[in-house]
Amino acid sequence: MFKNKIISMTENFQESMRENFIRLNITEKGFDRDKFSEYMKRCKGTSRLTEDNGENANQWNFEELKEAVINFTNKTKAESETSESVISEQSRDFAITNSGSFNSVLRLRVS
C-alpha cells in the first residue's frame, strides 16, 4: 500500500513536470499548443499497446519530450522566418514595381 502511494506521488510529480515544461517552452513563448499536439502525434504515432496517439505527454519520457519541444520550436521558427522572408521579398518587389505610382509604400510585416 505504502509503495503504491509513493509510485502514485512520483507519477503525479512527473506529470506535473512535463506539463510545466510544455507550458514554459510552448505556451508562454507564444507557440501554438494545438500545433504542438499535432506535432507530438506525428512524432509518436499510435501505439499498438494503448489507445494513445502520441499527444499525451505522460506517454513520453522527459528526454523525448524535451527533444520534441526543441525540434518543434526550431521547425516553427524556421517556417516563420521563411514566411517572413517571402513576404518581405513580395513587399520589396511591390515597392519597386509601383514606386512611381505612390508617394508612400505600404510594407507588410509578419510578427
All heavy atoms as an XYZ file, in Angstrom:
907
protein
N       0.827     -1.196      0.000
C       0.000      0.000      0.000
C       0.871      1.260      0.000
O       0.662      2.168     -0.774
C      -0.926     -0.043      1.223
C      -1.758      1.177      1.393
S      -3.215      1.061      0.380
C      -4.082      2.455      0.937
N       1.855      1.308      0.907
C       2.747      2.465      1.007
C       3.555      2.628     -0.282
O       3.732      3.737     -0.778
C       3.669      2.301      2.221
C       4.585      3.464      2.429
C       4.084      4.695      2.848
C       5.942      3.344      2.195
C       4.920      5.777      3.028
C       6.788      4.417      2.374
C       6.278      5.644      2.789
N       4.013      1.509     -0.841
C       4.796      1.531     -2.084
C       3.946      2.090     -3.230
O       4.425      2.899     -4.032
C       5.294      0.128     -2.408
C       6.166      0.074     -3.634
C       6.661     -1.340     -3.879
C       7.499     -1.396     -5.119
N       7.980     -2.742     -5.394
N       2.689      1.687     -3.301
C       1.789      2.186     -4.357
C       1.569      3.686     -4.229
O       1.463      4.395     -5.224
C       0.449      1.459     -4.310
C       0.564      0.025     -4.761
O       1.528     -0.349     -5.421
N      -0.409     -0.787     -4.396
N       1.477      4.173     -2.993
C       1.276      5.602     -2.770
C       2.499      6.396     -3.237
O       2.374      7.455     -3.849
C       0.978      5.874     -1.297
C       0.529      7.279     -1.043
C      -0.025      7.430      0.342
C      -0.637      8.812      0.450
N      -1.641      8.903      1.446
N       3.694      5.885     -2.982
C       4.928      6.548     -3.418
C       5.000      6.555     -4.944
O       5.334      7.571     -5.550
C       6.172      5.866     -2.811
C       6.217      6.156     -1.312
C       7.445      6.352     -3.497
C       7.334      5.459     -0.587
N       4.661      5.451     -5.567
C       4.663      5.382     -7.036
C       3.673      6.383     -7.608
O       3.984      7.105     -8.547
C       4.350      3.942     -7.514
C       5.528      3.022     -7.173
C       4.064      3.921     -9.010
C       5.250      1.556     -7.410
N       2.498      6.474     -7.021
C       1.483      7.417     -7.477
C       1.962      8.855     -7.329
O       1.774      9.676     -8.228
C       0.193      7.199     -6.687
O      -0.765      8.149     -7.060
N       2.603      9.177     -6.207
C       3.116     10.529     -5.989
C       4.215     10.855     -6.999
O       4.270     11.961     -7.534
C       3.651     10.666     -4.554
C       2.552     10.696     -3.509
S       3.157     10.601     -1.796
C       4.290     11.957     -1.733
N       5.064      9.894     -7.291
C       6.139     10.085     -8.264
C       5.563     10.321     -9.651
O       6.003     11.217    -10.372
C       7.076      8.854     -8.277
O       7.606      8.668     -6.969
C       8.208      9.036     -9.267
N       4.565      9.545    -10.022
C       3.918      9.716    -11.325
C       3.252     11.081    -11.435
O       3.337     11.743    -12.467
C       2.913      8.587    -11.574
C       3.567      7.255    -11.832
C       2.585      6.094    -11.875
O       1.387      6.296    -11.553
O       3.026      4.986    -12.220
N       2.585     11.514    -10.362
C       1.952     12.840    -10.361
C       2.990     13.945    -10.504
O       2.769     14.930    -11.207
C       1.133     13.053     -9.087
C      -0.126     12.220     -9.066
O      -0.588     11.752    -10.089
N      -0.663     12.020     -7.881
N       4.120     13.802     -9.824
C       5.191     14.788     -9.911
C       5.745     14.849    -11.337
O       5.957     15.931    -11.888
C       6.307     14.459     -8.914
C       7.484     15.388     -9.025
C       7.407     16.682     -8.549
C       8.661     14.955     -9.618
C       8.494     17.549     -8.650
C       9.744     15.810     -9.732
C       9.671     17.111     -9.253
N       5.970     13.683    -11.945
C       6.498     13.640    -13.308
C       5.512     14.246    -14.298
O       5.906     14.968    -15.217
C       6.850     12.198    -13.692
C       8.050     11.681    -12.955
C       8.321     10.210    -13.231
O       7.477      9.498    -13.757
N       9.504      9.751    -12.863
N       4.225     13.967    -14.111
C       3.195     14.548    -14.973
C       3.199     16.073    -14.856
O       3.156     16.793    -15.855
C       1.822     13.990    -14.601
C       0.696     14.564    -15.424
C      -0.661     14.009    -15.012
O      -0.724     13.054    -14.213
O      -1.664     14.551    -15.511
N       3.280     16.558    -13.639
C       3.317     17.994    -13.402
C       4.563     18.619    -14.036
O       4.506     19.705    -14.621
C       3.301     18.251    -11.900
O       3.431     19.609    -11.627
N       5.683     17.936    -13.937
C       6.925     18.413    -14.529
C       6.799     18.532    -16.052
O       7.212     19.530    -16.651
C       8.053     17.431    -14.178
C       9.374     18.073    -13.888
S      10.541     16.864    -13.220
C      11.162     16.150    -14.712
N       6.219     17.526    -16.675
C       6.035     17.554    -18.136
C       5.116     18.704    -18.548
O       5.398     19.434    -19.495
C       5.452     16.222    -18.615
C       6.422     15.085    -18.598
C       5.770     13.827    -19.203
N       6.488     12.658    -18.811
C       6.148     11.857    -17.806
N       5.069     12.085    -17.096
N       6.874     10.808    -17.515
N       4.003     18.844    -17.838
C       3.055     19.911    -18.158
C       3.678     21.297    -17.980
O       3.475     22.183    -18.805
C       1.786     19.784    -17.309
C       0.860     18.685    -17.779
C       0.375     18.888    -19.211
O       0.011     20.019    -19.574
O       0.379     17.909    -19.967
N       4.436     21.478    -16.919
C       5.115     22.761    -16.698
C       6.146     23.030    -17.788
O       6.297     24.164    -18.245
C       5.777     22.809    -15.320
C       4.778     23.043    -14.218
O       3.738     23.656    -14.429
N       5.087     22.541    -13.032
N       6.845     22.004    -18.195
C       7.848     22.150    -19.256
C       7.180     22.600    -20.556
O       7.667     23.508    -21.230
C       8.597     20.822    -19.453
C       9.727     20.925    -20.424
C      10.922     21.518    -20.045
C       9.595     20.431    -21.710
C      11.974     21.617    -20.950
C      10.635     20.527    -22.610
C      11.831     21.118    -22.232
N       6.063     21.987    -20.888
C       5.329     22.375    -22.098
C       4.791     23.801    -21.958
O       4.907     24.611    -22.880
C       4.185     21.376    -22.392
C       4.779     20.021    -22.807
C       3.243     21.918    -23.464
C       3.766     18.908    -22.897
N       4.218     24.111    -20.814
C       3.688     25.459    -20.602
C       4.780     26.509    -20.753
O       4.610     27.515    -21.443
C       3.036     25.562    -19.221
C       2.410     26.924    -18.929
C       1.805     26.993    -17.530
N       2.689     26.561    -16.472
C       3.690     27.302    -15.959
N       3.912     28.499    -16.420
N       4.439     26.827    -14.981
N       5.937     26.278    -20.120
C       7.027     27.256    -20.159
C       7.656     27.395    -21.541
O       8.033     28.492    -21.949
C       8.123     26.865    -19.153
C       7.782     27.040    -17.692
C       8.856     26.401    -16.807
C       7.635     28.515    -17.351
N       7.778     26.282    -22.270
C       8.520     26.292    -23.523
C       7.667     26.358    -24.778
O       8.201     26.633    -25.858
C       9.444     25.075    -23.585
C      10.553     25.185    -22.586
O      11.492     25.933    -22.785
N      10.426     24.480    -21.479
N       6.379     26.124    -24.652
C       5.483     26.210    -25.813
C       4.501     27.363    -25.611
O       4.548     28.364    -26.316
C       4.726     24.883    -26.048
C       5.709     23.738    -26.349
C       3.708     25.028    -27.169
C       6.504     23.877    -27.631
N       3.635     27.237    -24.646
C       2.552     28.203    -24.449
C       3.072     29.597    -24.123
O       2.701     30.575    -24.780
C       1.609     27.719    -23.332
O       1.232     26.364    -23.596
C       0.373     28.581    -23.251
N       3.935     29.710    -23.117
C       4.390     31.031    -22.676
C       5.366     31.687    -23.656
O       5.583     32.888    -23.580
C       5.005     30.950    -21.279
C       3.947     30.701    -20.217
C       4.471     30.764    -18.800
O       5.654     31.129    -18.599
O       3.702     30.434    -17.884
N       5.921     30.915    -24.572
C       6.814     31.507    -25.576
C       6.066     31.821    -26.869
O       6.675     32.165    -27.874
C       7.999     30.588    -25.833
C       8.953     30.555    -24.643
C      10.210     29.802    -24.935
C      11.127     29.857    -23.706
N      12.357     29.096    -23.926
N       4.735     31.667    -26.829
C       3.901     32.079    -27.949
C       3.703     31.055    -29.044
O       3.170     31.372    -30.104
N       4.100     29.818    -28.821
C       3.876     28.778    -29.818
C       2.455     28.239    -29.669
O       1.877     28.267    -28.589
C       4.890     27.639    -29.663
C       6.305     28.050    -29.985
C       7.193     28.372    -28.972
C       6.736     28.124    -31.296
C       8.492     28.757    -29.255
C       8.038     28.514    -31.593
C       8.911     28.832    -30.577
N       1.904     27.733    -30.739
C       0.542     27.208    -30.765
C       0.506     25.826    -30.116
O       1.110     24.879    -30.625
C       0.061     27.149    -32.214
C      -1.391     26.773    -32.345
O      -1.865     25.875    -31.609
O      -2.065     27.359    -33.212
N      -0.213     25.712    -29.010
C      -0.287     24.445    -28.259
C      -0.954     23.349    -29.090
O      -0.548     22.186    -29.036
C      -1.052     24.698    -26.951
C      -1.235     23.502    -26.061
C      -0.017     23.268    -25.196
N      -0.174     22.067    -24.405
C      -0.146     22.035    -23.088
N       0.031     23.135    -22.403
N      -0.270     20.903    -22.452
N      -1.965     23.708    -29.887
C      -2.636     22.707    -30.726
C      -1.700     22.175    -31.804
O      -1.688     20.980    -32.097
C      -3.888     23.291    -31.368
C      -4.973     23.582    -30.348
O      -4.997     22.921    -29.289
O      -5.803     24.477    -30.601
N      -0.901     23.062    -32.388
C       0.071     22.614    -33.401
C       1.130     21.716    -32.765
O       1.586     20.761    -33.384
C       0.722     23.802    -34.093
C      -0.196     24.491    -35.063
C       0.503     25.616    -35.784
C      -0.471     26.304    -36.735
N       0.174     27.408    -37.452
N       1.501     22.031    -31.529
C       2.459     21.176    -30.831
C       1.853     19.794    -30.578
O       2.527     18.780    -30.751
C       2.923     21.807    -29.516
C       3.918     20.955    -28.779
C       5.173     20.701    -29.317
C       3.602     20.398    -27.549
C       6.089     19.900    -28.648
C       4.507     19.608    -26.868
C       5.753     19.356    -27.419
N       0.582     19.741    -30.210
C      -0.092     18.446    -30.015
C      -0.100     17.641    -31.305
O       0.150     16.428    -31.291
C      -1.527     18.648    -29.525
O      -1.538     19.131    -28.215
N      -0.377     18.312    -32.419
C      -0.351     17.631    -33.719
C       1.050     17.111    -34.028
O       1.217     16.006    -34.537
C      -0.824     18.578    -34.830
C      -2.299     18.882    -34.798
C      -3.155     17.637    -34.981
O      -2.822     16.797    -35.849
O      -4.144     17.495    -34.247
N       2.055     17.927    -33.714
C       3.450     17.518    -33.921
C       3.769     16.277    -33.087
O       4.400     15.341    -33.565
C       4.383     18.678    -33.561
C       5.846     18.348    -33.718
C       6.445     18.360    -34.977
C       6.628     18.033    -32.614
C       7.789     18.054    -35.121
C       7.970     17.724    -32.750
C       8.542     17.736    -34.006
O       9.872     17.431    -34.155
N       3.311     16.268    -31.835
C       3.542     15.119    -30.963
C       2.897     13.859    -31.535
O       3.484     12.780    -31.493
C       3.017     15.401    -29.554
C       3.828     16.438    -28.801
S       3.121     16.870    -27.191
C       3.420     15.384    -26.245
N       1.694     14.018    -32.081
C       1.014     12.866    -32.696
C       1.839     12.308    -33.854
O       1.983     11.103    -33.993
C      -0.365     13.275    -33.221
C      -1.392     13.509    -32.177
C      -2.700     13.916    -32.845
C      -3.679     14.511    -31.892
N      -4.905     14.952    -32.556
N       2.345     13.203    -34.694
C       3.139     12.752    -35.849
C       4.432     12.078    -35.406
O       4.873     11.109    -36.022
C       3.461     13.922    -36.775
C       2.275     14.418    -37.566
C       2.683     15.356    -38.697
N       3.505     16.478    -38.272
C       3.046     17.642    -37.835
N       1.739     17.841    -37.754
N       3.865     18.616    -37.496
N       5.041     12.593    -34.341
C       6.305     12.021    -33.863
C       6.123     10.650    -33.232
O       6.895      9.740    -33.489
C       6.953     12.945    -32.834
S       7.637     14.439    -33.521
N       5.128     10.529    -32.398
C       4.961      9.318    -31.603
C       4.059      8.302    -32.301
O       4.275      7.108    -32.185
C       4.392      9.686    -30.228
C       4.571      8.647    -29.170
C       5.959      8.658    -28.620
C       6.014      7.964    -27.286
N       7.332      7.952    -26.715
N       3.056      8.784    -32.990
C       2.134      7.880    -33.667
C       1.272      7.101    -32.698
O       1.334      7.282    -31.496
N       0.475      6.230    -33.221
C      -0.421      5.427    -32.404
C       0.298      4.178    -31.915
O       0.902      3.456    -32.692
C      -1.664      5.012    -33.223
O      -2.277      6.188    -33.700
C      -2.638      4.231    -32.382
N       0.224      3.947    -30.636
C       0.828      2.768    -30.039
C      -0.127      1.588    -30.189
O      -1.327      1.730    -30.046
C       1.099      3.028    -28.558
O       1.431      1.824    -27.920
N       0.428      0.424    -30.468
C      -0.411     -0.767    -30.555
C      -0.842     -1.246    -29.174
O      -1.816     -1.954    -29.045
C       0.352     -1.894    -31.258
C       0.526     -1.632    -32.743
C       1.267     -2.746    -33.392
N       2.669     -2.634    -32.982
C       3.571     -3.569    -33.141
N       3.256     -4.710    -33.671
N       4.814     -3.392    -32.747
N      -0.120     -0.831    -28.139
C      -0.426     -1.309    -26.797
C      -1.482     -0.468    -26.093
O      -2.139     -0.944    -25.183
C       0.856     -1.325    -25.948
C       1.976     -2.211    -26.488
C       3.217     -2.044    -25.637
C       1.543     -3.665    -26.525
N      -1.632      0.777    -26.503
C      -2.605      1.660    -25.862
C      -3.384      2.404    -26.929
O      -3.062      2.348    -28.106
C      -1.906      2.709    -24.966
O      -1.162      3.588    -25.802
C      -0.988      2.073    -23.948
N      -4.382      3.115    -26.509
C      -5.160      3.952    -27.415
C      -4.509      5.321    -27.612
O      -5.011      6.154    -28.327
C      -6.592      4.126    -26.889
C      -7.378      2.824    -26.834
C      -7.554      2.200    -28.211
O      -7.885      2.920    -29.160
O      -7.337      0.978    -28.321
N      -3.383      5.544    -26.948
C      -2.705      6.837    -27.012
C      -2.244      7.118    -28.434
O      -1.754      6.248    -29.130
C      -1.502      6.850    -26.068
C      -0.738      8.142    -26.150
O      -1.383      9.203    -26.053
O       0.483      8.087    -26.336
N      -2.406      8.353    -28.863
C      -1.995      8.734    -30.204
C      -0.738      9.589    -30.208
O      -0.406     10.194    -31.198
C      -3.136      9.457    -30.927
C      -3.565     10.710    -30.186
O      -2.936     11.118    -29.224
N      -4.634     11.316    -30.637
N      -0.039      9.668    -29.086
C       1.213     10.400    -29.027
C       1.114     11.785    -28.425
O       2.110     12.352    -28.023
N      -0.099     12.365    -28.376
C      -0.200     13.725    -27.863
C      -0.263     13.783    -26.343
O      -0.131     14.846    -25.764
C      -1.367     14.480    -28.482
C      -2.718     14.078    -27.974
C      -3.833     14.920    -28.563
O      -3.659     16.131    -28.722
O      -4.870     14.334    -28.866
N      -0.452     12.679    -25.680
C      -0.468     12.639    -24.222
C       0.975     12.683    -23.714
O       1.730     11.739    -23.895
C      -1.177     11.379    -23.739
C      -1.265     11.288    -22.236
O      -0.641     12.054    -21.511
N      -2.042     10.331    -21.763
N       1.351     13.782    -23.093
C       2.727     13.970    -22.627
C       3.157     12.894    -21.641
O       4.350     12.614    -21.514
C       2.893     15.345    -22.004
N       2.216     12.257    -20.967
C       2.563     11.220    -20.000
C       3.089      9.954    -20.667
O       3.673      9.106    -20.002
C       1.369     10.887    -19.113
C       0.966     12.060    -18.269
O       1.809     12.842    -17.843
N      -0.319     12.215    -18.045
N       2.893      9.828    -21.956
C       3.397      8.671    -22.682
C       4.837      8.885    -23.162
O       5.420      8.008    -23.781
C       2.490      8.348    -23.874
C       1.056      8.053    -23.494
C       0.947      6.858    -22.574
O       1.625      5.860    -22.747
N       0.100      6.963    -21.567
N       5.373     10.057    -22.902
C       6.731     10.402    -23.306
C       7.612     10.450    -22.067
O       7.207     10.967    -21.037
C       6.751     11.792    -23.945
C       5.982     11.929    -25.210
C       4.641     11.773    -25.383
C       6.503     12.271    -26.480
N       4.302     12.013    -26.681
C       5.433     12.318    -27.381
C       7.778     12.561    -26.945
C       5.600     12.626    -28.721
C       7.945     12.873    -28.280
C       6.856     12.895    -29.152
N       8.860      9.967    -22.182
C       9.768     10.224    -21.066
C      10.260     11.662    -21.221
O      10.072     12.293    -22.261
C      10.900      9.188    -20.978
C      11.897      9.283    -22.105
O      12.347     10.372    -22.482
N      12.272      8.137    -22.652
N      10.865     12.199    -20.174
C      11.206     13.622    -20.174
C      12.203     13.969    -21.280
O      12.091     15.022    -21.915
C      11.731     14.052    -18.805
C      11.798     15.543    -18.664
C      10.637     16.276    -18.479
C      13.004     16.209    -18.750
C      10.681     17.656    -18.373
C      13.058     17.587    -18.634
C      11.900     18.313    -18.446
N      13.159     13.101    -21.543
C      14.150     13.372    -22.603
C      13.489     13.413    -23.977
O      13.830     14.256    -24.808
C      15.278     12.344    -22.566
C      16.232     12.535    -21.405
C      16.874     13.921    -21.381
O      17.357     14.387    -22.423
O      16.886     14.539    -20.302
N      12.547     12.502    -24.230
C      11.815     12.511    -25.502
C      11.012     13.802    -25.647
O      10.999     14.413    -26.720
C      10.840     11.331    -25.584
C      11.467      9.985    -25.737
C      10.435      8.872    -25.661
O       9.456      8.986    -24.893
O      10.626      7.880    -26.391
N      10.353     14.194    -24.569
C       9.547     15.410    -24.588
C      10.422     16.638    -24.831
O      10.088     17.506    -25.632
C       8.775     15.554    -23.277
C       7.819     16.729    -23.183
C       6.739     16.638    -24.260
C       7.197     16.786    -21.806
N      11.544     16.701    -24.153
C      12.479     17.816    -24.320
C      12.949     17.900    -25.777
O      12.966     18.981    -26.367
C      13.665     17.607    -23.375
C      14.636     18.741    -23.319
C      15.625     18.502    -22.182
C      17.012     18.841    -22.607
N      18.012     18.578    -21.582
N      13.297     16.768    -26.357
C      13.738     16.735    -27.754
C      12.613     17.168    -28.697
O      12.841     17.923    -29.648
C      14.223     15.330    -28.112
C      14.821     15.244    -29.495
C      15.395     13.869    -29.786
O      15.791     13.153    -28.849
O      15.444     13.505    -30.979
N      11.393     16.723    -28.419
C      10.245     17.107    -29.247
C      10.007     18.617    -29.182
O       9.738     19.256    -30.205
C       8.991     16.347    -28.819
N      10.113     19.199    -27.994
C       9.916     20.645    -27.836
C      10.991     21.403    -28.610
O      10.693     22.353    -29.344
C       9.911     21.046    -26.339
C      10.050     22.547    -26.172
C       8.642     20.549    -25.666
N      12.236     20.994    -28.474
C      13.329     21.663    -29.190
C      13.126     21.567    -30.694
O      13.240     22.570    -31.414
C      14.690     21.068    -28.770
C      15.003     21.461    -27.319
C      15.806     21.516    -29.703
C      16.177     20.705    -26.712
N      12.813     20.378    -31.186
C      12.617     20.193    -32.630
C      11.425     21.002    -33.142
O      11.495     21.618    -34.204
C      12.451     18.714    -32.972
C      13.736     17.942    -32.782
O      14.835     18.494    -32.802
N      13.611     16.644    -32.577
N      10.320     20.985    -32.389
C       9.131     21.730    -32.792
C       9.407     23.232    -32.835
O       9.051     23.904    -33.804
C       7.967     21.438    -31.833
C       6.752     22.282    -32.099
C       5.894     21.982    -33.141
C       6.472     23.390    -31.306
C       4.768     22.773    -33.398
C       5.364     24.181    -31.549
C       4.513     23.869    -32.596
N      10.036     23.761    -31.790
C      10.284     25.208    -31.753
C      11.255     25.623    -32.847
O      11.056     26.649    -33.492
C      10.780     25.672    -30.365
O      11.952     24.947    -29.999
C       9.702     25.488    -29.311
N      12.288     24.820    -33.085
C      13.225     25.140    -34.173
C      12.535     25.095    -35.529
O      12.744     25.968    -36.372
C      14.422     24.183    -34.160
C      15.364     24.439    -33.011
O      15.349     25.506    -32.400
N      16.179     23.460    -32.691
N      11.706     24.080    -35.746
C      10.972     23.936    -37.012
C      10.012     25.108    -37.200
O       9.936     25.690    -38.286
C      10.206     22.616    -36.992
C       9.341     22.333    -38.190
C       8.630     20.987    -38.014
C       7.683     20.675    -39.115
N       6.477     21.455    -39.110
N       9.299     25.468    -36.151
C       8.325     26.558    -36.229
C       9.020     27.891    -36.491
O       8.556     28.694    -37.307
C       7.493     26.626    -34.938
O       6.854     25.355    -34.739
C       6.439     27.707    -35.002
N      10.153     28.129    -35.827
C      10.910     29.363    -36.056
C      11.408     29.427    -37.491
O      11.343     30.469    -38.126
C      12.087     29.454    -35.087
C      11.697     29.784    -33.675
C      12.920     29.762    -32.767
C      12.546     29.916    -31.317
N      13.707     29.757    -30.426
N      11.910     28.311    -38.016
C      12.419     28.272    -39.385
C      11.298     28.540    -40.385
O      11.484     29.288    -41.351
C      13.082     26.925    -39.668
N      10.127     27.940    -40.150
C       8.983     28.174    -41.036
C       8.548     29.636    -40.985
O       8.221     30.229    -42.001
C       7.814     27.264    -40.651
C       8.036     25.814    -40.991
C       6.973     24.892    -40.425
O       6.072     25.355    -39.693
O       7.049     23.689    -40.716
N       8.564     30.224    -39.797
C       8.180     31.619    -39.629
C       9.159     32.542    -40.356
O       8.754     33.489    -41.022
C       8.130     31.968    -38.146
O       7.847     33.326    -37.973
N      10.453     32.263    -40.229
C      11.470     33.074    -40.906
C      11.333     32.968    -42.419
O      11.483     33.953    -43.127
C      12.866     32.649    -40.455
C      13.175     33.065    -39.035
C      14.456     32.447    -38.497
O      15.139     31.710    -39.248
O      14.774     32.699    -37.323
N      11.019     31.769    -42.920
C      10.828     31.577    -44.355
C       9.628     32.374    -44.839
O       9.706     33.067    -45.843
C      10.644     30.073    -44.688
O      11.806     29.376    -44.260
C      10.429     29.854    -46.163
N       8.518     32.311    -44.103
C       7.317     33.063    -44.468
C       7.593     34.559    -44.450
O       7.183     35.303    -45.339
C       6.169     32.762    -43.508
O       5.800     31.422    -43.601
N       8.307     35.009    -43.429
C       8.633     36.427    -43.300
C       9.515     36.872    -44.461
O       9.335     37.950    -45.010
C       9.347     36.654    -41.967
C       9.295     38.069    -41.493
C       9.774     38.191    -40.061
O       9.186     37.565    -39.172
O      10.748     38.920    -39.870
N      10.443     36.023    -44.866
C      11.338     36.344    -45.971
C      10.571     36.455    -47.277
O      10.793     37.365    -48.071
C      12.419     35.260    -46.087
O      13.205     35.473    -47.216
N       9.629     35.542    -47.516
C       8.813     35.568    -48.738
C       7.972     36.837    -48.772
O       7.910     37.530    -49.796
C       7.920     34.307    -48.839
C       6.871     34.459    -49.913
C       8.777     33.080    -49.086
N       7.331     37.179    -47.676
C       6.502     38.388    -47.621
C       7.368     39.627    -47.809
O       6.999     40.558    -48.507
C       5.697     38.440    -46.308
C       4.610     37.367    -46.350
C       5.084     39.814    -46.091
C       3.843     37.201    -45.072
N       8.543     39.620    -47.210
C       9.455     40.755    -47.355
C       9.862     40.923    -48.811
O       9.902     42.035    -49.339
C      10.691     40.542    -46.480
O      11.591     41.595    -46.646
N      10.168     39.826    -49.492
C      10.532     39.888    -50.912
C       9.353     40.390    -51.749
O       9.530     41.218    -52.635
C      10.968     38.505    -51.421
C      12.369     38.115    -51.008
C      13.419     39.045    -51.604
O      13.363     39.321    -52.815
O      14.295     39.491    -50.849
N       8.150     39.902    -51.455
C       6.974     40.355    -52.191
C       6.738     41.833    -51.947
O       6.400     42.577    -52.863
C       5.741     39.538    -51.777
C       5.792     38.107    -52.237
C       4.679     37.261    -51.641
O       4.009     37.663    -50.691
N       4.496     36.072    -52.193
N       6.937     42.278    -50.724
C       6.755     43.678    -50.381
C       7.780     44.534    -51.117
O       7.458     45.585    -51.668
C       6.893     43.856    -48.870
O       6.797     45.205    -48.518
N       9.026     44.069    -51.144
C      10.083     44.799    -51.836
C       9.776     44.880    -53.327
O       9.874     45.934    -53.941
C      11.434     44.123    -51.613
C      12.603     44.887    -52.232
C      13.901     44.115    -52.136
N      13.884     42.839    -52.803
C      14.000     42.667    -54.128
N      14.125     43.704    -54.913
N      13.987     41.470    -54.653
N       9.360     43.760    -53.921
C       9.026     43.742    -55.346
C       7.864     44.682    -55.645
O       7.870     45.382    -56.652
C       8.679     42.320    -55.806
C       9.892     41.396    -55.783
O      11.035     41.914    -55.700
O       9.702     40.179    -55.831
N       6.862     44.709    -54.766
C       5.727     45.602    -54.945
C       6.192     47.058    -54.915
O       5.795     47.865    -55.730
C       4.682     45.358    -53.840
C       3.512     46.297    -53.909
C       2.482     46.063    -54.806
C       3.449     47.407    -53.098
C       1.405     46.932    -54.882
C       2.380     48.281    -53.163
C       1.358     48.043    -54.063
N       7.084     47.364    -53.975
C       7.580     48.735    -53.832
C       8.362     49.154    -55.068
O       8.228     50.273    -55.551
C       8.440     48.860    -52.587
N       9.180     48.253    -55.610
C       9.970     48.570    -56.803
C       9.056     48.731    -58.008
O       9.172     49.683    -58.776
C      11.020     47.468    -57.061
C      12.077     47.509    -55.960
C      11.646     47.627    -58.436
C      13.010     46.319    -55.970
N       8.103     47.816    -58.173
C       7.198     47.844    -59.320
C       6.325     49.091    -59.321
O       6.081     49.690    -60.356
C       6.278     46.595    -59.304
O       7.095     45.442    -59.270
C       5.389     46.551    -60.511
N       5.878     49.482    -58.147
C       4.933     50.584    -58.048
C       5.547     51.871    -57.502
O       4.831     52.752    -57.068
C       3.749     50.166    -57.159
C       2.984     49.028    -57.784
O       2.462     49.166    -58.878
N       2.955     47.903    -57.114
N       6.841     51.989    -57.541
C       7.476     53.137    -56.894
C       7.074     54.471    -57.517
O       7.014     55.475    -56.830
C       8.993     52.991    -56.907
O       9.451     52.928    -58.248
N       6.751     54.506    -58.802
C       6.355     55.761    -59.428
C       4.905     56.109    -59.190
O       4.502     57.255    -59.387
N       4.064     55.154    -58.764
C       2.639     55.389    -58.639
C       2.209     55.926    -57.289
O       1.129     56.464    -57.174
C       1.835     54.106    -58.854
O       2.437     53.238    -59.730
N       3.005     55.706    -56.261
C       2.592     56.076    -54.915
C       3.613     57.013    -54.273
O       4.795     56.917    -54.533
C       2.475     54.828    -54.016
C       1.406     53.889    -54.461
C       1.711     52.765    -55.211
C       0.082     54.119    -54.134
C       0.716     51.891    -55.610
C      -0.914     53.241    -54.530
C      -0.588     52.122    -55.278
N       3.115     57.903    -53.441
C       4.009     58.754    -52.657
C       4.635     57.969    -51.507
O       5.732     58.250    -51.086
C       3.268     59.972    -52.110
C       2.858     60.906    -53.213
O       3.509     60.945    -54.252
N       1.780     61.649    -53.027
N       3.873     57.019    -50.987
C       4.415     56.180    -49.921
C       4.065     54.736    -50.225
O       3.147     54.448    -50.966
C       3.834     56.591    -48.571
O       2.434     56.415    -48.581
N       4.836     53.831    -49.649
C       4.658     52.405    -49.915
C       4.273     51.708    -48.617
O       4.878     51.931    -47.579
C       5.984     51.791    -50.454
C       5.845     50.299    -50.618
C       6.367     52.461    -51.762
N       3.219     50.891    -48.717
C       2.785     50.110    -47.570
C       3.636     48.858    -47.508
O       3.723     48.107    -48.475
C       1.299     49.740    -47.717
C       0.731     48.780    -46.695
C       0.757     49.451    -45.317
C      -0.679     48.374    -47.053
N       4.290     48.638    -46.415
C       5.119     47.436    -46.232
C       4.385     46.472    -45.304
O       3.893     46.866    -44.256
C       6.458     47.801    -45.637
C       7.282     48.610    -46.589
C       8.684     48.071    -46.582
N       9.454     48.721    -47.593
C      10.026     48.092    -48.571
N       9.937     46.792    -48.670
N      10.732     48.727    -49.464
N       4.336     45.216    -45.691
C       3.724     44.177    -44.875
C       4.738     43.659    -43.893
O       5.900     43.509    -44.228
C       3.221     43.027    -45.748
C       2.194     43.410    -46.805
C       1.913     42.199    -47.683
C       0.922     43.878    -46.148
N       4.288     43.360    -42.700
C       5.181     42.832    -41.691
C       4.478     41.700    -40.952
O       3.366     41.857    -40.520
C       5.579     43.903    -40.692
C       6.569     43.426    -39.688
C       7.136     44.599    -38.893
N       8.079     44.074    -37.945
C       7.871     44.037    -36.647
N       6.767     44.522    -36.135
N       8.752     43.536    -35.838
N       5.165     40.576    -40.823
C       4.624     39.452    -40.073
C       5.278     39.462    -38.712
O       6.485     39.563    -38.585
C       4.950     38.111    -40.780
C       4.515     36.953    -39.913
C       4.295     38.069    -42.134
N       4.442     39.399    -37.674
C       5.024     39.400    -36.327
C       4.870     38.046    -35.705
O       4.150     37.221    -36.095
C       4.384     40.447    -35.466
O       2.992     40.346    -35.495
